Amino acid sequence: MPLLVRLDDQLHARRMTLTELSDAVGITLANLSILKTGKAKAIRFSTLEAICRVLECQPGDILAYDPEGEAQDPAP
């Protein structure tokens, strides 16, 4: 998939765990884990907004487009 999720980078920069983000945003740890690993098929704008609010970042800090990434598409 040509979209990359860089949530780990943002969490690491803030020394925050996925569990802490889950609690702060109000999203299940399982759903955040699916997003973090790049297996999510979609994300709601409200979810993206909440993550950006907590991490004090922009959507582009979390999501990136890599046109060469199609060969790295995870198995369904």
NORVENKA-V627589 format. One record per helix or strand of 2 or more residues. SS is the DSSP state (hx for helix, st for strand). FROM is the first residue (numbers start at 0). TO is the last residue. If there is no record, write none. Layout:
SS_FROM_TO + SS_FROM_TO
This chain:
st_2_4 + hx_6_12 + hx_17_24 + hx_28_35 + hx_44_54 + hx_58_61 + st_62_64 + hx_66_71
